Amino acid sequence: MSRLPRISGKKLVAALAKAGFATVRTKGSHFYLRHQDGRATVVPVHGGETLGPGLLSQILRDCELSPEDLRRLL
């Protein structure tokens, strides 16, 4: 498995938007994203903080994306 990129929540939301995910709602600093085929996830956007590797891998698992797919979207 390749290493995950260090990325902020804001950049991840933008990358997932390119993959077809739309922001359904926000609650505080958490963005709820959903794809038309039913995949969904929550991305925390806390200023310029980078997401931890465990959280990022869980979000990618929820979205059914690989780290290589994420790199292409960035």
KAJOKA-V81751 format. One record per pair of residues at least 24 apart in sequence whose ideal C-beta (glycine too) atoms are under 10 Angstrom apart, sorted by the first residue. I is the first residue (numbers start at 0). J is the second residue. Records with the same first field share a line. If there is no record, write none. Layout:
I: J / J
//
This chain:
0: 56 / 65 / 66 / 67
1: 65 / 66 / 67 / 70
2: 52 / 66
3: 50 / 51 / 52 / 53 / 54 / 55 / 56 / 59 / 66 / 69 / 70
4: 49 / 50 / 52 / 55 / 66 / 69 / 70 / 73
5: 49 / 50 / 51 / 52 / 55
6: 49 / 50 / 55 / 69 / 70 / 73
7: 42 / 44 / 45 / 46 / 47 / 48 / 49 / 50
8: 42 / 43 / 44 / 45 / 46 / 47 / 48 / 49 / 50 / 54 / 55 / 58
9: 42 / 44 / 45 / 46 / 47 / 48
10: 44 / 47 / 49 / 50 / 72 / 73
11: 40 / 42 / 43 / 44 / 49 / 50 / 54 / 55 / 58 / 59 / 62 / 69 / 72 / 73
12: 42 / 43 / 44
13: 72 / 73
14: 62 / 64 / 68 / 69 / 70 / 71 / 72 / 73
15: 40 / 42 / 58 / 59 / 62 / 64 / 69 / 72
16: 72
17: 71 / 72 / 73
18: 62 / 63 / 64 / 68 / 69 / 71 / 72
19: 62
20: 62 / 64
32: 58 / 61 / 62
34: 62 / 63
36: 63
38: 62 / 63 / 64
40: 64
//
